[in-house]
């Protein structure tokens, strides 16, 4: 979660001094949402990769996919509370 905040903060530093307060706030929200969407897409791909395993590995793949989803849910809750 801190890494995502660091990514957003780094992007916002590049815009420092070029936007008004209201614009800066709106751009921060847009960048934050884009970073979260990108992270979620990566996690969805990881879950899809787990689910495409052969039958012998399906149990382990299911456990890994469940763990990814649980961490994803916790991340969304934490990021939502930061707003």
C-alpha positions in Angstrom: 0.0 0.0 0.0 2.8 2.4 0.8 4.4 1.7 -2.5 1.3 2.7 -4.4 1.1 5.9 -2.4 4.8 6.5 -3.2 4.0 6.1 -6.9 1.2 8.6 -6.8 3.3 11.1 -4.7 6.1 10.8 -7.2 3.8 11.5 -10.1 2.3 14.5 -8.3 5.8 16.0 -7.6 6.2 16.3 -11.4 3.2 18.5 -11.5 4.2 20.6 -8.5 3.7 24.3 -9.1 1.7 23.8 -12.4 -1.8 23.3 -11.0 -4.1 25.1 -8.6 -5.2 23.5 -5.4 -8.4 22.2 -6.8 -6.8 20.9 -9.9 -4.0 19.2 -7.9 -6.6 17.4 -5.7 -8.6 16.2 -8.8 -5.4 15.0 -10.5 -4.3 13.2 -7.4 -7.6 11.3 -7.2 -7.4 10.4 -10.9 -3.8 9.2 -10.7 -4.6 7.2 -7.5 -7.5 5.5 -9.2 -5.4 4.7 -12.2 -2.7 3.2 -10.1 -5.2 1.1 -8.2 -6.8 -0.1 -11.5 -3.4 -1.1 -12.8 -2.6 -3.0 -9.7 -6.0 -4.8 -9.7 -5.5 -5.8 -13.3 -2.2 -7.4 -12.4 -3.8 -9.3 -9.6 -6.6 -10.5 -11.8 -4.1 -11.8 -14.3 -2.3 -13.6 -11.5 -5.5 -15.2 -10.4 -6.3 -16.2 -14.0 -2.9 -17.8 -14.3 -3.5 -19.8 -11.1 -6.9 -21.0 -12.4 -5.4 -22.2 -15.7 -3.3 -24.8 -14.1 -3.7 -28.5 -14.7 -6.0 -30.6 -12.5 -3.1 -31.9 -10.3 -2.3 -28.3 -9.3 -5.8 -27.0 -9.0 -6.0 -27.2 -5.2 -2.8 -25.3 -4.7 -3.8 -22.8 -7.5 -7.2 -22.3 -5.8 -5.4 -21.6 -2.4 -3.1 -19.1 -4.1 -5.9 -17.4 -6.0 -7.9 -17.1 -2.7 -4.9 -15.5 -0.9 -4.5 -13.0 -3.8 -8.1 -12.0 -3.6 -8.0 -11.6 0.2 -4.9 -9.4 0.0 -6.6 -7.5 -2.8 -9.7 -6.9 -0.6 -7.6 -5.7 2.3 -5.6 -3.3 0.0 -8.8 -1.8 -1.4 -10.2 -1.2 2.1 -6.9 0.4 3.2 -6.7 2.6 0.1 -10.3 3.7 0.4 -9.7 4.8 3.9 -6.7 7.0 2.8 -9.0 9.1 0.6 
